[in-house]
Amino acid sequence: MRAAALLLCCTAAWGLEEEIAADTTVTGEHTLERPIRITADGITVDLGEAVLLGGAPGDPDRYEGIGLLIEGRRNVTVRGGRLARFRSAVLV
């Protein structure tokens, strides 16, 4: 599995791309502006102890966005991690 430092925060994306197309391990705590799209079949995304955050803390009825988007994919495994402050943490 390839290790990736995920930093999708503020105005720029550095490190892990906004798309994942291969087995990937994510570490750390990160605030996302856009969902991470899974774009390949048969891969594993290991979030381990990673924390992926949407918007600012507050009223859950006002949360927006998606954390992980797995659209039209097969045999994708997402394990570990924590996703919080999204309207939908994972959309399949």
Backbone as ProteinMPNN parsed JSONL, in Angstrom:
{"seq_chain_A": "MRAAALLLCCTAAWGLEEEIAADTTVTGEHTLERPIRITADGITVDLGEAVLLGGAPGDPDRYEGIGLLIEGRRNVTVRGGRLARFRSAVLV", "coords_chain_A": {"N_chain_A": [[0.825, -1.173, 0.0], [0.483, 2.24, -0.745], [1.776, 4.943, 1.051], [0.356, 7.997, 2.082], [0.461, 11.447, 2.606], [-2.102, 13.289, 3.614], [-3.314, 16.351, 2.711], [-5.613, 18.411, 2.295], [-6.618, 21.244, 2.443], [-7.76, 24.489, 3.24], [-6.79, 26.547, 0.647], [-5.418, 25.047, -1.227], [-4.445, 21.865, -2.61], [-2.302, 19.419, -1.516], [0.021, 16.703, -1.556], [-1.797, 13.841, -1.063], [-3.854, 13.114, -3.779], [-7.031, 14.453, -4.923], [-8.356, 12.391, -5.935], [-8.444, 8.888, -5.611], [-6.859, 6.135, -6.882], [-5.536, 3.808, -6.402], [-4.326, 1.332, -4.045], [-4.179, 2.785, -0.858], [-2.853, 4.452, 2.006], [-3.86, 6.593, 4.534], [-2.916, 9.21, 6.701], [-3.082, 11.196, 9.735], [-4.838, 14.334, 10.592], [-7.262, 16.054, 8.776], [-8.815, 18.728, 7.016], [-11.322, 18.848, 4.65], [-12.054, 20.377, 1.557], [-13.289, 19.475, -0.675], [-14.844, 16.397, -1.782], [-13.104, 13.272, -1.477], [-12.553, 11.327, -4.196], [-13.049, 7.999, -5.075], [-11.635, 6.225, -7.61], [-11.179, 3.762, -8.808], [-11.588, 0.23, -9.221], [-11.502, -2.549, -6.895], [-9.684, -1.748, -4.824], [-8.031, -0.805, -1.711], [-8.614, 1.527, 0.795], [-7.008, 2.659, 3.413], [-7.706, 4.211, 6.254], [-6.76, 4.158, 8.79], [-5.878, 5.713, 11.705], [-6.637, 8.168, 10.875], [-8.31, 11.353, 10.585], [-10.888, 12.813, 8.913], [-12.275, 15.819, 8.134], [-15.208, 17.783, 7.587], [-16.942, 20.771, 7.247], [-16.89, 23.593, 9.579], [-17.165, 23.094, 13.168], [-20.379, 22.762, 14.686], [-23.898, 23.217, 14.291], [-25.251, 20.196, 13.372], [-27.267, 19.975, 11.437], [-26.586, 21.803, 9.567], [-24.358, 20.947, 8.27], [-22.449, 20.245, 5.318], [-21.684, 18.725, 2.14], [-19.599, 15.898, 1.086], [-17.567, 13.291, 2.329], [-16.088, 10.905, 1.382], [-16.377, 9.767, -1.905], [-17.672, 7.16, -3.592], [-18.362, 6.131, -6.415], [-19.977, 4.104, -8.666], [-18.085, 2.057, -8.451], [-16.445, -1.108, -7.771], [-15.785, -3.652, -5.347], [-14.341, -2.132, -3.409], [-12.594, -1.353, -0.516], [-12.868, 0.381, 2.459], [-11.264, 1.18, 5.337], [-10.997, 1.717, 8.883], [-10.249, 4.937, 10.416], [-11.898, 8.175, 10.803], [-14.663, 10.068, 9.944], [-16.109, 13.212, 9.946], [-18.508, 15.873, 10.383], [-19.733, 16.187, 7.866], [-22.387, 16.297, 5.44], [-22.948, 13.865, 4.204], [-20.933, 11.314, 5.082], [-19.834, 9.135, 3.644], [-20.521, 8.434, 0.345], [-22.048, 6.183, -1.729]], "CA_chain_A": [[0.0, 0.0, 0.0], [1.28, 3.458, -0.776], [1.468, 5.875, 2.145], [0.118, 9.338, 1.562], [0.185, 12.513, 3.572], [-3.27, 13.98, 3.078], [-3.446, 17.744, 3.114], [-6.548, 19.079, 1.403], [-7.107, 22.225, 3.394], [-7.666, 25.894, 2.859], [-6.976, 26.864, -0.77], [-4.638, 24.204, -2.137], [-4.343, 20.444, -2.295], [-0.921, 18.947, -1.585], [0.122, 15.338, -1.052], [-2.76, 12.923, -1.647], [-4.729, 13.73, -4.765], [-8.441, 14.424, -4.593], [-8.833, 11.116, -6.448], [-7.633, 7.735, -5.222], [-7.005, 5.097, -7.898], [-4.668, 2.69, -6.033], [-4.293, 1.097, -2.606], [-3.663, 3.998, -0.232], [-2.94, 4.63, 3.451], [-3.963, 8.016, 4.862], [-2.595, 9.466, 8.103], [-3.234, 12.563, 10.213], [-6.148, 14.985, 10.637], [-7.324, 16.938, 7.619], [-10.077, 19.357, 6.669], [-11.518, 18.715, 3.212], [-12.932, 21.312, 0.865], [-13.985, 18.681, -1.684], [-14.769, 14.978, -1.458], [-12.075, 12.422, -2.076], [-13.223, 10.394, -5.097], [-12.417, 6.701, -5.334], [-11.814, 6.117, -9.059], [-10.74, 2.463, -9.319], [-12.175, -0.962, -8.609], [-10.604, -3.505, -6.268], [-8.615, -1.135, -4.027], [-8.253, -0.606, -0.286], [-8.231, 2.821, 1.343], [-6.826, 2.449, 4.849], [-7.665, 5.495, 6.953], [-6.08, 3.965, 10.07], [-6.318, 6.644, 12.759], [-6.845, 9.478, 10.237], [-9.567, 12.059, 10.809], [-11.231, 13.673, 7.791], [-13.298, 16.727, 8.625], [-15.894, 18.675, 6.654], [-16.985, 22.168, 7.672], [-16.611, 23.981, 10.961], [-18.067, 22.498, 14.145], [-21.611, 23.523, 14.894], [-25.177, 22.543, 14.131], [-25.158, 19.134, 12.363], [-28.233, 20.189, 10.357], [-25.992, 22.732, 8.598], [-23.198, 20.347, 7.616], [-22.586, 20.1, 3.878], [-20.639, 17.994, 1.438], [-19.356, 14.46, 1.144], [-16.176, 12.976, 2.656], [-15.59, 9.968, 0.376], [-17.328, 9.476, -2.966], [-17.35, 5.883, -4.238], [-19.45, 6.087, -7.372], [-19.812, 3.155, -9.763], [-16.898, 1.229, -8.216], [-16.687, -2.433, -7.21], [-14.745, -4.259, -4.505], [-13.547, -1.111, -2.728], [-12.613, -1.478, 0.935], [-12.421, 1.535, 3.24], [-11.185, 0.717, 6.723], [-10.446, 2.615, 9.89], [-10.469, 6.362, 10.275], [-13.085, 8.858, 11.313], [-15.135, 11.161, 9.101], [-17.048, 13.992, 10.737], [-18.938, 17.204, 9.939], [-20.188, 16.147, 6.488], [-23.79, 15.91, 5.265], [-22.796, 12.426, 3.987], [-19.523, 10.957, 5.241], [-19.474, 8.281, 2.519], [-21.611, 8.29, -0.617], [-21.778, 5.074, -2.645]], "C_chain_A": [[0.873, 1.241, 0.0], [0.834, 4.357, 0.366], [1.304, 7.256, 1.557], [-0.113, 10.293, 2.713], [-0.949, 13.332, 2.982], [-3.316, 15.392, 3.611], [-4.311, 18.442, 2.079], [-7.248, 20.12, 2.259], [-6.933, 23.613, 2.815], [-7.823, 26.083, 1.352], [-6.252, 25.925, -1.718], [-4.636, 22.761, -1.675], [-2.897, 20.012, -2.513], [-0.886, 17.534, -1.042], [-0.859, 14.435, -1.771], [-3.682, 13.661, -2.6], [-6.172, 13.68, -4.281], [-9.092, 13.166, -5.137], [-7.88, 10.027, -5.997], [-7.909, 6.624, -6.218], [-6.12, 3.894, -7.617], [-4.765, 2.485, -4.527], [-3.577, 2.252, -1.926], [-3.831, 3.937, 1.275], [-2.9, 6.126, 3.734], [-3.671, 8.188, 6.342], [-2.903, 10.919, 8.453], [-4.678, 13.043, 10.267], [-6.184, 16.049, 9.56], [-8.726, 17.477, 7.417], [-10.199, 19.347, 5.155], [-12.426, 19.808, 2.688], [-13.795, 20.585, -0.151], [-13.899, 17.213, -1.294], [-13.543, 14.318, -2.088], [-12.822, 11.384, -2.897], [-12.401, 9.134, -5.252], [-12.697, 6.39, -6.801], [-11.347, 4.787, -9.642], [-11.468, 1.35, -8.58], [-11.09, -1.758, -7.894], [-9.468, -2.904, -5.456], [-9.026, -1.043, -2.563], [-7.753, 0.776, 0.099], [-8.202, 2.644, 2.847], [-6.669, 3.804, 5.517], [-7.003, 5.381, 8.315], [-6.681, 4.836, 11.154], [-6.603, 8.035, 12.189], [-8.221, 10.036, 10.573], [-9.774, 12.992, 9.621], [-12.423, 14.508, 8.206], [-13.897, 17.549, 7.494], [-15.811, 20.094, 7.173], [-16.675, 22.369, 9.14], [-17.584, 23.288, 11.913], [-19.3, 23.377, 14.326], [-22.823, 22.642, 14.751], [-25.077, 21.481, 13.032], [-26.148, 19.297, 11.212], [-27.692, 21.134, 9.287], [-24.75, 22.167, 7.909], [-23.499, 20.145, 6.14], [-21.527, 19.155, 3.361], [-20.568, 16.519, 1.742], [-17.888, 14.253, 1.47], [-15.53, 12.101, 1.597], [-16.693, 9.683, -0.625], [-16.87, 8.22, -3.696], [-18.493, 5.606, -5.21], [-19.132, 5.124, -8.508], [-18.591, 2.267, -9.64], [-17.297, -0.109, -7.614], [-15.492, -2.872, -6.377], [-13.796, -3.224, -3.908], [-13.71, -1.312, -1.232], [-12.094, -0.185, 1.547], [-12.419, 1.081, 4.675], [-10.575, 1.781, 7.613], [-10.899, 4.052, 9.689], [-11.764, 6.869, 10.873], [-13.415, 9.987, 10.352], [-16.2, 11.892, 9.888], [-17.336, 15.325, 10.06], [-19.2, 17.269, 8.434], [-21.685, 15.874, 6.477], [-23.838, 14.397, 5.06], [-21.313, 12.105, 4.097], [-19.033, 10.135, 4.07], [-20.706, 8.172, 1.631], [-21.22, 7.227, -1.633], [-22.808, 5.089, -3.749]], "O_chain_A": [[1.897, 1.28, 0.681], [-0.362, 4.507, 0.612], [2.028, 7.642, 0.639], [-0.806, 9.969, 3.678], [-0.772, 13.996, 1.961], [-3.352, 15.607, 4.823], [-3.804, 18.997, 1.104], [-8.356, 19.889, 2.742], [-6.049, 23.855, 1.993], [-8.896, 25.803, 0.82], [-6.466, 26.009, -2.927], [-4.806, 22.475, -0.49], [-2.339, 20.224, -3.59], [-1.675, 17.19, -0.162], [-0.761, 14.278, -2.988], [-4.226, 14.712, -2.262], [-6.496, 12.952, -3.343], [-10.254, 12.893, -4.839], [-6.663, 10.211, -5.998], [-9.056, 6.211, -6.388], [-5.955, 3.038, -8.487], [-5.235, 3.368, -3.81], [-2.498, 2.659, -2.356], [-4.837, 3.428, 1.77], [-2.025, 6.839, 3.243], [-4.133, 7.389, 7.158], [-2.977, 11.772, 7.568], [-5.615, 12.282, 10.025], [-5.259, 16.851, 9.437], [-9.709, 16.766, 7.623], [-9.289, 19.785, 4.452], [-13.445, 20.128, 3.3], [-14.904, 21.023, -0.457], [-12.992, 16.817, -0.561], [-13.029, 14.773, -3.11], [-13.638, 10.638, -2.356], [-11.203, 9.191, -5.528], [-13.857, 6.3, -7.204], [-11.138, 4.69, -10.851], [-11.906, 1.527, -7.443], [-9.911, -1.662, -8.234], [-8.385, -3.487, -5.399], [-10.2, -1.182, -2.218], [-6.626, 1.155, -0.219], [-9.245, 2.497, 3.483], [-5.641, 4.465, 5.374], [-6.709, 6.4, 8.941], [-7.861, 4.708, 11.48], [-6.79, 8.983, 12.951], [-9.17, 9.29, 10.812], [-8.941, 13.857, 9.35], [-13.464, 13.971, 8.586], [-13.199, 17.959, 6.566], [-14.727, 20.573, 7.504], [-16.256, 21.451, 9.844], [-18.695, 22.933, 11.519], [-19.247, 24.592, 14.134], [-22.776, 21.45, 15.057], [-24.842, 21.824, 11.873], [-25.893, 18.803, 10.114], [-28.281, 21.25, 8.213], [-24.156, 22.83, 7.06], [-24.643, 19.906, 5.753], [-20.578, 18.824, 4.071], [-21.343, 15.97, 2.524], [-17.038, 14.968, 0.939], [-14.541, 12.496, 0.98], [-17.824, 9.388, -0.238], [-15.819, 8.21, -4.337], [-19.466, 4.932, -4.87], [-18.145, 5.297, -9.224], [-18.103, 1.766, -10.653], [-18.366, -0.231, -7.014], [-14.348, -2.515, -6.66], [-12.582, -3.423, -3.904], [-14.83, -1.427, -0.733], [-11.013, 0.288, 1.197], [-13.447, 0.644, 5.192], [-9.772, 2.611, 7.188], [-11.803, 4.34, 8.905], [-12.595, 6.11, 11.372], [-12.541, 10.774, 9.989], [-17.102, 11.264, 10.442], [-16.533, 15.836, 9.279], [-18.922, 18.285, 7.798], [-22.204, 15.275, 7.419], [-24.666, 13.715, 5.664], [-20.517, 12.579, 3.286], [-17.948, 10.387, 3.545], [-21.798, 7.858, 2.103], [-20.199, 7.344, -2.311], [-22.772, 4.239, -4.638]]}, "name": "protein", "num_of_chains": 1, "seq": "MRAAALLLCCTAAWGLEEEIAADTTVTGEHTLERPIRITADGITVDLGEAVLLGGAPGDPDRYEGIGLLIEGRRNVTVRGGRLARFRSAVLV"}
